[in-house]
């Protein structure tokens, strides 16, 4: 928020507080005249209204990738994606970097497959395969 707007907002909040103090003083004066506290009913104020927080909307077409931390027998993630007209495969050991790659998809970038790899390079678990992407075969190492 720009400084000018923040200053204006702060001034309005201070004015509001001054009005509440003035109303309180009037109520106390009325109570002194009556000789006892009068049950003043607080009027509904806009600031009293609580709105339900909206849940962040998630686009319906965003696939879930099944990303999770690597297990003890897994050493890397292998991600295959299409960037413009080329299909590329990379290996990542950093889950946040992989999440960033998935979030960066658009017209020129599409994730096709995500798998976890064992130390010898064999596939341990397929996490995601885009519809129509070539399937991979899990090679069990015992």
N, C-alpha and C positions, 0 to 999 in steps of 0.2 A: 504494500500500500504506500503510495507516495507520501512524503512528509506533510504536505499541505492537507491532504485528506485525513491523515492521522491526527493532526492538530485540530481540524474541524470536528472530527468525531469525538476527541477528548473534550472539547469545549461543550458539545451537546450533552455528553454524559455528565459533565459537571453541572450544567444548567438543570438537567433532570434531577440530579441529587439535591440541588438547592430547592427545587419545587417540592420534593418529598419532605425536606426539613420544614418548609413553610406549612405544608399540610399537617405535619405532626404538631407544630406549634399551635395551629388553629384548633386541633382536636384537644390538646391539653388545656387551652383557654376555655373551651366549651365544657370540659370536665370540671374545671375550677368553678365555673358559674353554676353547674348542676350540683356540685358538692360531691360528686362521685364519678367514677369512670363511666363513660357512656359507651355502649357496645357499638362502636363504629364498625361498619362492615367494609372491608377493603373491596373497592371495585375491581372487576377483572381488568388486568393490564395486558398489553401485547407481550410484555416480557415474561408474563406468567405462563404463556402458552408454550407447551413443549411439543415439538413435532417429532415424529418417529424418524430416526436417522434412516436415510435411504441406503439400501445395500448397494454397493458398487455394481453397476451392471456389467455383465460379461457378454461379449459378443457370442451369439449362438454358434457361430461357425468355428470358434477357436477349439482345436482338438486338445485333448489332455494327453500329455506325453509320458505319463508314468514315471517322471523323473524322481529319483530318490538317491540318497547317499550310497556310495559304493559299499558293497559288503566285503568281508574279509578276504574272500577268494577272488575278488574282482580288482583290477588295477586301473582300468580306463573305461571311458565311454567312447564308442565309435559312433559318429554322426555322419549320415549321408544326406546331402542336401543339393538342391538345384539352385544355382546362382546364374541368372539369365539363361543362357542356353547350355551351360556346362553342369555336369553332375560331379560333385566333389565329395570326398570322404576325408574326415579329419578325426583325430583321436584327442580327447580332452580328459584331464583328470580333475578339472575344476568345475564343480556343479554350478556355481553362480554364472560362470562364463557360458555354460551350455544353456542355462535358463535365458540369458541375454540373447543368445543366438535364436532360440525359439521365439522370443518376444519380438525380434526384429523382422519377422517374416512380413512379406508384402508382395507386390507385383513381381519383383525381381528375385525373391528369395523364398524357397519353400523347403521345409525339412521333410525328407522322405523316410528315413529310418534312424532309430537310436537303439544301440545295443550296448551291453556291458561286455568287457573282455577280461579273460584270465591273463595271468602273467605270460603264458606262452602264445598269446594272440588269438586263442580260440574264443568263440562267442559263448558267454555264460548265460545271458538272458536278453531276449529281445524286449525292449521297453515300449517301442512305438514303431508302427509301420503305416505310412500314409495309404489311403485307399488306392489300389492300383500299383503300389510300389512292389518291386520284386521281393519275394520272401527270402529270408536267410535260413540256413540250417544250423541248428545248434550241434556243435561237436562236443561230446562229453569226454572229459579227460579223467574219468574214473570217479 
